[in-house]
Amino acid sequence: MGLLDGRVAIVTGAGRGIGAEIARCFASEGASVVINDIGVSPEGRSTDEDPATQVCAEIEAAGGAAVASHGSVSDFVSAEAMVQTALDTFGRLDILVNNAGIVRDRTLVKMSEDDFDSVIAVHLKGSFNCARHAAPVMKEAGYGRIVNITSSAGLRGNFGQTNYGAAKAGLMGMTFIWALELGRSGITVNAVAPSGATRMTAALFERTGEAPPPEADPALNAPLVAYVASERAGHVNGQILGRTDFAYTIFQHPKQIGWMWRERGWSPGELADHFDAGLGQHLQPVGMVMPKGMAPPSAP
């Protein structure tokens, strides 16, 4: 028996890369899968490609069940239609993986409004759209699993990714809130920060001229997502998990780690005099820990 036998899942952005590996893994574990992908470039621009249909064909050839969905997650009505596709085709919906995304890396002073809005629309609003339509179905069934694909770019920061990092940090916040709201209905909501060599990270390896190492295989993320999406992970809710090399990891939630207390409060000058001895000793570095073989990030 597979970990997901009899379950029905939607995986957005599942035509390539990490999303495709998640979909294939789900199918191998017994799930029927809605493969959502509109076939755009990494920057979100239209192409003539149809990777969703291709992944469906691969899954069916291996004996699994899958159906393609070509709607944009950034469109509220299209997200609703995607959920309806799962219900019409497979009769139920148990799992939603919000993986769809694009990148338009620019430094803050060179990022256009469209660069910002487009990335936020896919990652953040797209995840809201899909969850907003999936959650009522799951609540009615008394069971569900939502997995938001976040990134260390949002959890730690990454140069040149204001839009992407903001969206991924926003997904962390939505994960916490949905876990609180939906947990009482038998629905868990978690986030996973994957890693791997995909179209979105190709430039990082191109700068070194080296081939991606084995630990950069995007398929290594899929078992973690499959577990979190399974019935056996019912006790895992509101967590931020991740992958580094061959290890699976868990992030500590942002929390207060230091205090400066003074009866009746502080004046600016008093705070300046005592900050370093109080809170200054807890200052933390920012920035992603880059996987082996990746060049330091840069952005135009």
C-alpha positions as a printed NumPy array, in Angstrom:
array([[  0.   ,   0.   ,   0.   ],
       [  1.099,   3.526,  -0.746],
       [  1.13 ,   6.369,   1.745],
       [ -1.542,   8.206,  -0.269],
       [ -3.737,   5.344,  -1.492],
       [ -7.203,   6.554,  -2.453],
       [ -6.389,  10.233,  -1.977],
       [ -6.898,  12.974,  -4.547],
       [ -4.404,  15.811,  -4.815],
       [ -3.976,  19.066,  -6.68 ],
       [ -0.372,  20.107,  -7.285],
       [  0.026,  23.546,  -8.839],
       [  3.006,  24.328, -11.023],
       [  3.404,  20.579, -11.494],
       [  4.511,  20.531, -15.112],
       [  8.207,  20.808, -14.343],
       [ 10.813,  20.808, -11.624],
       [  9.898,  20.351,  -7.993],
       [  6.152,  20.351,  -8.692],
       [  6.411,  17.596, -11.273],
       [  8.492,  15.472,  -8.909],
       [  5.895,  15.954,  -6.159],
       [  3.112,  14.911,  -8.542],
       [  5.   ,  11.809,  -9.696],
       [  5.747,  10.842,  -6.1  ],
       [  2.109,  11.313,  -5.088],
       [  0.978,   9.084,  -7.95 ],
       [  3.527,   6.416,  -7.037],
       [  2.118,   6.473,  -3.489],
       [ -1.4  ,   5.84 ,  -4.781],
       [ -2.91 ,   9.309,  -5.177],
       [ -4.872,  10.552,  -8.16 ],
       [ -3.41 ,  13.898,  -9.164],
       [ -4.617,  17.087, -10.829],
       [ -1.539,  18.454, -12.621],
       [ -1.89 ,  22.217, -12.826],
       [  0.499,  24.168, -15.053],
       [ -0.124,  26.854, -17.652],
       [  3.209,  26.273, -19.39 ],
       [  4.793,  29.68 , -18.961],
       [  8.467,  30.636, -18.829],
       [ 10.213,  30.996, -15.451],
       [  9.345,  34.714, -15.639],
       [  5.662,  33.955, -16.202],
       [  5.522,  34.753, -19.917],
       [  3.412,  32.708, -22.325],
       [  4.84 ,  29.794, -24.308],
       [  3.38 ,  27.093, -26.552],
       [  4.451,  24.32 , -24.19 ],
       [  2.064,  21.983, -22.362],
       [  4.08 ,  20.334, -19.565],
       [  0.96 ,  19.454, -17.547],
       [ -0.278,  17.07 , -20.22 ],
       [  3.176,  15.54 , -20.53 ],
       [  3.413,  14.791, -16.798],
       [ -0.09 ,  13.313, -16.883],
       [  0.982,  10.994, -19.699],
       [  4.031,   9.88 , -17.705],
       [  1.925,   9.135, -14.633],
       [ -0.678,   7.233, -16.654],
       [  2.026,   5.254, -18.435],
       [  3.295,   4.172, -15.018],
       [ -0.197,   2.985, -14.069],
       [ -1.325,   6.066, -12.14 ],
       [ -4.248,   8.44 , -12.537],
       [ -3.859,  12.106, -13.45 ],
       [ -5.667,  14.915, -15.222],
       [ -4.269,  18.185, -16.554],
       [ -5.433,  21.631, -15.476],
       [ -4.304,  24.686, -17.424],
       [ -5.892,  27.501, -15.417],
       [ -3.857,  30.268, -13.798],
       [ -3.705,  30.121, -10.015],
       [ -3.597,  33.919,  -9.957],
       [ -7.181,  34.027, -11.244],
       [ -9.808,  33.415,  -8.542],
       [-12.319,  31.82 , -10.923],
       [ -9.678,  29.587, -12.536],
       [ -8.642,  28.337,  -9.108],
       [-12.242,  27.402,  -8.397],
       [-12.412,  25.523, -11.702],
       [ -9.275,  23.611, -10.759],
       [-10.906,  22.362,  -7.568],
       [-14.002,  21.454,  -9.564],
       [-11.821,  19.456, -11.968],
       [-10.676,  17.307,  -9.053],
       [-14.256,  16.752,  -7.918],
       [-15.616,  16.055, -11.404],
       [-12.792,  13.688, -12.351],
       [-12.023,  11.876,  -9.118],
       [-14.989,  12.649,  -6.859],
       [-13.106,  14.223,  -3.984],
       [-10.202,  16.453,  -2.946],
       [ -7.903,  15.584,  -0.049],
       [ -4.63 ,  17.386,  -0.734],
       [ -3.582,  20.763,  -2.112],
       [  0.059,  21.625,  -2.782],
       [  0.564,  25.313,  -3.557],
       [  3.743,  25.102,  -5.606],
       [  3.158,  27.328,  -8.667],
       [  5.592,  30.192,  -8.976],
       [  7.61 ,  32.487, -11.182],
       [ 10.728,  34.586, -10.648],
       [ 11.612,  38.083, -11.814],
       [ 14.774,  38.894,  -9.925],
       [ 15.78 ,  42.545,  -9.685],
       [ 17.345,  44.669,  -6.996],
       [ 14.9  ,  46.972,  -5.244],
       [ 15.901,  50.088,  -7.172],
       [ 15.506,  48.315, -10.531],
       [ 12.349,  46.302,  -9.855],
       [  9.283,  47.453, -11.775],
       [  5.777,  47.484, -10.391],
       [  4.858,  44.712, -12.834],
       [  7.805,  42.587, -11.658],
       [  6.52 ,  42.877,  -8.104],
       [  2.829,  42.439,  -8.82 ],
       [  3.284,  39.449, -11.145],
       [  5.324,  37.421,  -8.668],
       [  3.033,  38.241,  -5.749],
       [ -0.009,  37.33 ,  -7.881],
       [  1.227,  33.808,  -8.595],
       [  2.891,  32.8  ,  -5.329],
       [  0.844,  34.59 ,  -2.699],
       [ -2.535,  35.39 ,  -4.208],
       [ -2.45 ,  32.145,  -6.183],
       [ -2.002,  30.136,  -2.99 ],
       [ -4.855,  32.05 ,  -1.372],
       [ -7.099,  31.476,  -4.394],
       [ -6.523,  27.724,  -4.431],
       [ -6.829,  27.27 ,  -0.674],
       [ -9.928,  29.453,  -0.529],
       [-11.74 ,  27.066,  -2.893],
       [-10.21 ,  23.834,  -1.582],
       [-10.792,  24.453,   2.126],
       [-14.619,  24.323,   2.074],
       [-14.484,  20.968,   0.272],
       [-12.03 ,  19.624,   2.833],
       [-14.05 ,  21.009,   5.75 ],
       [-17.156,  19.257,   4.519],
       [-15.221,  15.986,   4.336],
       [-13.615,  16.535,   7.741],
       [-10.172,  15.863,   6.314],
       [ -7.544,  17.7  ,   4.31 ],
       [ -3.886,  18.479,   3.801],
       [ -2.583,  21.803,   2.485],
       [  1.131,  22.186,   1.798],
       [  2.477,  25.622,   0.902],
       [  5.824,  25.67 ,  -0.872],
       [  7.826,  28.472,   0.69 ],
       [ 11.527,  29.336,   0.362],
       [ 14.534,  30.356,   2.405],
       [ 14.467,  33.517,   0.289],
       [ 11.461,  34.551,   2.36 ],
       [ 12.462,  32.925,   5.64 ],
       [ 16.037,  34.264,   5.629],
       [ 16.299,  36.744,   2.752],
       [ 18.054,  36.604,  -0.61 ],
       [ 19.686,  39.318,  -2.682],
       [ 17.588,  40.61 ,  -5.593],
       [ 14.358,  38.873,  -4.605],
       [ 12.136,  41.498,  -2.99 ],
       [  9.047,  40.174,  -4.789],
       [  9.784,  36.464,  -4.416],
       [ 10.961,  36.739,  -0.823],
       [  7.94 ,  38.814,   0.177],
       [  5.596,  36.25 ,  -1.351],
       [  7.344,  33.318,   0.317],
       [  7.416,  35.068,   3.701],
       [  3.721,  35.809,   3.242],
       [  3.099,  32.098,   2.672],
       [  4.681,  31.404,   6.035],
       [  2.217,  33.758,   7.694],
       [ -0.742,  32.259,   5.858],
       [  0.415,  28.776,   6.876],
       [  0.264,  29.704,  10.564],
       [ -3.166,  31.311,  10.232],
       [ -4.74 ,  28.544,   8.164],
       [ -3.349,  25.924,  10.554],
       [ -5.213,  27.672,  13.38 ],
       [ -8.416,  28.166,  11.41 ],
       [ -8.652,  24.764,   9.736],
       [ -7.078,  22.42 ,  12.271],
       [-10.362,  21.964,  14.121],
       [-11.855,  20.569,  10.891],
       [ -9.288,  17.814,  10.46 ],
       [ -7.186,  19.844,   8.   ],
       [ -3.47 ,  20.344,   8.508],
       [ -1.57 ,  23.197,   6.879],
       [  2.208,  23.158,   6.662],
       [  4.918,  24.766,   4.572],
       [  7.977,  23.225,   2.943],
       [ 11.052,  25.128,   1.792],
       [ 12.574,  22.862,  -0.89 ],
       [ 15.852,  23.094,  -2.742],
       [ 17.087,  21.763,  -6.047],
       [ 18.345,  22.488,  -9.52 ],
       [ 15.372,  23.658, -11.617],
       [ 14.719,  26.24 , -14.323],
       [ 14.385,  28.856, -11.593],
       [ 17.837,  28.164, -10.157],
       [ 19.654,  27.421, -13.432],
       [ 21.563,  30.711, -13.376],
       [ 23.143,  29.844, -10.038],
       [ 24.875,  26.839, -11.573],
       [ 25.577,  28.509, -14.892],
       [ 27.794,  31.063, -13.155],
       [ 30.022,  28.305, -11.771],
       [ 30.092,  26.277, -14.988],
       [ 29.607,  23.14 , -12.91 ],
       [ 26.911,  20.5  , -13.205],
       [ 24.432,  20.375, -10.318],
       [ 25.564,  17.905,  -7.62 ],
       [ 23.444,  14.86 ,  -6.698],
       [ 22.018,  16.633,  -3.666],
       [ 20.513,  19.257,  -5.995],
       [ 18.1  ,  16.699,  -7.459],
       [ 14.606,  18.243,  -7.091],
       [ 13.106,  14.774,  -6.627],
       [ 14.63 ,  14.683,  -3.137],
       [ 11.965,  17.123,  -1.922],
       [  9.009,  14.953,  -2.892],
       [  9.099,  12.335,  -0.087],
       [  8.867,  15.055,   2.56 ],
       [  5.874,  16.663,   0.859],
       [  4.218,  13.264,   0.408],
       [  4.609,  12.477,   4.091],
       [  3.235,  15.842,   5.236],
       [  0.318,  15.326,   2.833],
       [ -0.472,  11.886,   4.241],
       [ -2.874,  10.691,   6.916],
       [  0.094,   9.648,   9.054],
       [  1.149,  13.303,   9.467],
       [ -2.07 ,  14.318,  11.192],
       [ -0.095,  15.565,  14.21 ],
       [  2.051,  17.882,  12.05 ],
       [  0.301,  21.237,  11.689],
       [  1.49 ,  24.807,  11.287],
       [  5.113,  23.788,  10.738],
       [  7.812,  25.087,   8.394],
       [  9.889,  22.202,   7.074],
       [ 12.689,  22.191,   4.538],
       [ 15.526,  20.385,   2.813],
       [ 19.259,  21.04 ,   2.793],
       [ 21.418,  18.647,   0.77 ],
       [ 20.305,  15.131,   1.798],
       [ 18.752,  16.309,   5.067],
       [ 15.192,  17.26 ,   5.911],
       [ 14.963,  20.177,   8.315],
       [ 12.506,  22.079,  10.472],
       [ 12.537,  25.844,  10.981],
       [ 11.964,  27.48 ,  14.332],
       [  9.068,  29.886,  14.213],
       [  9.967,  33.57 ,  14.563],
       [  9.795,  34.402,  18.259],
       [ 11.065,  36.903,  20.786],
       [ 14.552,  35.931,  21.936],
       [ 15.548,  38.949,  24.028],
       [ 13.946,  41.587,  26.238],
       [ 14.787,  45.044,  27.521],
       [ 12.455,  46.075,  30.325],
       [ 12.321,  49.362,  32.197],
       [  9.487,  50.543,  34.386],
       [  7.533,  53.282,  32.593],
       [  9.463,  52.633,  29.382],
       [ 12.524,  54.079,  27.666],
       [ 13.53 ,  57.396,  26.207],
       [ 15.386,  57.321,  22.866],
       [ 18.641,  58.297,  24.552],
       [ 18.302,  55.673,  27.275],
       [ 17.546,  53.046,  24.665],
       [ 20.637,  54.061,  22.677],
       [ 22.774,  53.758,  25.805],
       [ 21.574,  50.256,  26.645],
       [ 20.582,  48.667,  23.322],
       [ 23.863,  46.864,  22.619],
       [ 24.001,  45.278,  26.067],
       [ 20.326,  44.312,  25.897],
       [ 19.035,  43.437,  22.439],
       [ 22.223,  44.068,  20.453],
       [ 23.818,  40.852,  21.661],
       [ 21.069,  38.918,  19.84 ],
       [ 21.436,  40.504,  16.374],
       [ 21.164,  37.829,  13.694],
       [ 22.641,  37.464,  10.186],
       [ 20.385,  37.504,   7.139],
       [ 20.626,  35.604,   3.869],
       [ 20.196,  32.095,   2.541],
       [ 22.688,  29.31 ,   3.098],
       [ 23.622,  28.396,  -0.454],
       [ 23.707,  24.675,  -1.406],
       [ 26.983,  23.202,  -2.561],
       [ 27.971,  24.078,  -6.106],
       [ 25.812,  27.189,  -6.314],
       [ 27.383,  30.548,  -7.014],
       [ 26.531,  33.536,  -4.789],
       [ 23.311,  35.235,  -5.902],
       [ 23.261,  38.348,  -7.999],
       [ 20.546,  40.331,  -9.702],
       [ 20.489,  42.961, -12.445]])
